[in-house]
Every structure is written in structure tokens, then in C-alpha cells.
Amino acid sequence: MNYVVPIITLIVGLIGGFFIGVFYLRQQLTKMQNDPQMLQKMAKQMGYNLNGQQMQRAQQMMKKQGMTKPQGRRKKK
């Protein structure tokens, strides 16, 4: 009985942490899509130096992939 509560707490904490992480990541991607300076900063951290045209392409690609909206499963016809 002494092991049940910590195990349940660990499982609940992992699940809660996962969902909080997903929520935070989606918010950051939405901000990045609307803020070219933030996107430029991330690219520099990854070792890339994007010019204006590449920045526009990256933003368009993010919008096209629908990073701001969660995508559900598509039904096959």
C-alpha cells in the first residue's frame, strides 16, 4: 500500500506535464509564426542565418501546415 500512492502520483504528474508541455509548445509556435524576429532567433540558435525571403517562406510553410490549429485525423473516403 505504501507504493501505490507514489506510483499513481508519478503517473498523474507525467500525464499532466505532457499536456502542459504540448500546450506551451503550441503557444510558442503560434507566437513564432506571427513574430519574424522570434523565428529568426530560433534559426540562429540552430545555426542558420535566414534572409528576408527565407523568413517569408518559413512563415508561409508554418501557416500552410496549420501549426496554429490542432489537426485531427482525416477520414478516408
MOCOR-V214380 format. One record per residue. N is the residue number from 0. OMEGA is omega in whole degrees, -180 to 180 (* if undefined). NEAR is the number of other ideal C-beta (glycine too) atoms within 12 Angstrom. D_FIRST is the distance of its C-alpha to the first C-alpha in Angstrom with 2 decimals. Layout:
{{N,OMEGA,NEAR,D_FIRST} {N,OMEGA,NEAR,D_FIRST}}
This chain:
{{0,-179,7,0.00} {1,-178,6,3.80} {2,-174,9,5.42} {3,-176,10,5.43} {4,178,11,7.57} {5,179,12,9.83} {6,179,13,10.50} {7,178,13,11.44} {8,178,13,13.40} {9,-179,14,15.12} {10,179,14,16.16} {11,179,14,17.48} {12,179,14,19.24} {13,179,14,20.87} {14,179,14,22.11} {15,179,14,23.39} {16,178,14,25.04} {17,-178,14,26.71} {18,176,14,28.26} {19,178,14,29.38} {20,179,14,30.95} {21,179,15,32.78} {22,-180,15,34.07} {23,-180,14,35.31} {24,178,16,36.98} {25,178,21,38.80} {26,-180,17,40.08} {27,179,21,41.37} {28,178,26,43.11} {29,178,22,44.74} {30,-178,20,46.00} {31,-180,27,47.23} {32,-178,27,49.11} {33,-176,17,50.98} {34,-177,17,51.53} {35,179,24,53.62} {36,179,15,53.21} {37,177,22,49.44} {38,178,32,49.99} {39,180,22,52.59} {40,179,18,50.23} {41,-180,22,47.54} {42,179,21,50.23} {43,178,14,51.47} {44,179,13,48.00} {45,177,12,47.94} {46,179,8,51.41} {47,175,15,53.51} {48,-175,13,56.41} {49,173,23,57.12} {50,-175,13,60.48} {51,-179,13,61.11} {52,179,11,61.59} {53,177,17,58.42} {54,179,26,56.51} {55,178,17,57.87} {56,-180,17,56.95} {57,178,27,53.37} {58,179,28,53.05} {59,180,16,54.65} {60,178,17,52.36} {61,179,27,49.28} {62,-178,19,50.72} {63,-180,13,51.68} {64,176,15,48.21} {65,-178,16,46.88} {66,-179,24,44.44} {67,-178,19,44.46} {68,176,14,43.40} {69,-179,14,40.33} {70,176,10,41.63} {71,177,7,40.28} {72,179,6,40.79} {73,179,7,44.36} {74,176,5,45.28} {75,-180,4,47.51} {76,*,3,50.70}}
